[in-house]
């Protein structure tokens, strides 16, 4: 059964996923923004797998 913390992390992960997709599809994607979003997403994924 997922905990509230786990559900919150999964929600944040999904939001980051959408933001990465939005940034990627812009006419001129910002590489620094993409890198930052991807790092945040990876940290969340690592925390989720540690639960």
Secondary structure, 3 states (H helix, E strand, C coil): CCCHHHHHHHHHHHHHHHHHHHHHCCCCCCHHHHHHHHHHHHHHHHHHHHC
